[in-house]
Amino acid sequence: MMLQRLGLVLLAFSGGVAAQTGRPLPEHPLPGEQIPPAGQIAPVPADARVVPGFAGAWRKAEGQKLALEQIQRLEGLRTPACTQFKVRDTVQAAPDLIDTQAPRIHHALERWTVEACGAFRAYDVWYRFQPGSSRLAVSPSEEADKPEVEKTLDPAYRRLRELAVRRQAEEARGQVRWLSLPLPADTLPAASQGDAQGWSMDFVPVGEDYKEWTQLVSVQAIARRLAPSAQAWLSNMQATRARLCGQKPGPVEEIAQGDGDQGPTLETYLVCPRVPDTNFAQLGLVRVIEGPEFLYVIQRSWRLPSGERAQVEAASAAPLDAARAFLKPIRLCNPTHDTRACPAPLPR
C-alpha cells in the first residue's frame, strides 16, 4: 500500500467552537501516515512512541506531539490554568470511517485520558487523513457532549462519536475482542492491505527488504463467513505446501480449547526444503485463533539455504525456538477489561 506524506492543519475545539489555534500554524508533514482500509494504520516502533496506549503504538510521533501541544493549550485556557499534565492512556474510541468518494478521506477518533493538576480528563482526538490537507482536531470530550455543540460538529466526527458510544456498550457487555500481538523489538511493518472480507499485515526485521527477507511475521484476519474453521484453514495450508514442495502434509495440533474470550487455537509447522525456482528453504510456524468475527492467522517464517529436509530442519532449531516464543503469548483479549492480558492490541 502506498505511503503518503500528508500535511496537517491543526484545529482545536475550545468552548464548543471550532477555531484556528492562535496564530496560523504551518503544515506539518507526517511521513508514513497512510490512508488505508479502516483500522489498518501500521504500528510504530517503541522508540517513536510519545504517549502510552493505542495512539502511542499506532500514530507517528509527529501526530502524537501535535495532539499533546493542543491539550497543553486547552489546559492553559482553563480557570485556573493547568500547566502540568500527563497522558495516562489513549484508546481507539470507535472503528475508523473511510469515505470512498473522491477525494478519499480516512476519519479516526481516539480518546485520550489525561491527569492534569490532580484531575482526570478525557479528550477527543479526531484525525481526518486526506492527501495534502489532513488535520487533527482536539476537544475536551465533555464539550462535544453538549447538545448545542453536538449539532454543529462535522458529520464524520459526529458519526464517530455515535460509534464510540456503541463500542462502549459492547465493551461493557464484554463483547470486544482484539488480537494481542507483541511483536519482536526489531520488527517493523512492511506491507498491509484489507477490505470488507478481512485484512493482512506483514512485518520484517529492521534493515531487511520486504522482497528478500530472512524472517517474516505475517498476520491475517479472515471474515468468519469465508473461513470454516482453524482446522480446515491449516490443513489447506499444509496441502498447498505439500504440492509446491513435494512434502507430505504435516500434522495440525490443537494448542488450546475455546473459552469465553476466543475459540480454539491450532498450530502447524510448514517446511519447504527448496522453494521452487529459488536456492533457499522456507519454514514457518503458523497459529490460527477462531474469533467471533475473524479467523486470525499468525505466521512466523524464516529462510535458510536450501538442502535436504533433515539438514534444513537441523539448521532451524534456533529460528523455531524463536517462533514458538513469539507465538506463545498471542491471544484474543478485551483491552478495556484486562490491559495486563492485552499488552499489544491490534485494531480489529
PyMOL commands that set and color helices and strands:
alter all, ss='L'
color gray80, all
select helices_A, chain A and resi 46-48+53-58+61-76+141-145+147-150+155-172+210-212+224-226+230-245+309-314+317-327
alter helices_A, ss='H'
color red, helices_A
select strands_A, chain A and resi 8-14+17-20+85-92+97-99+105-116+119-129+134-140+178-180+187-195+198-205+215-223+252-256+265-272+280-290+294-305+331-333+345-346
alter strands_A, ss='S'
color yellow, strands_A
deselect
rebuild
show_as cartoon
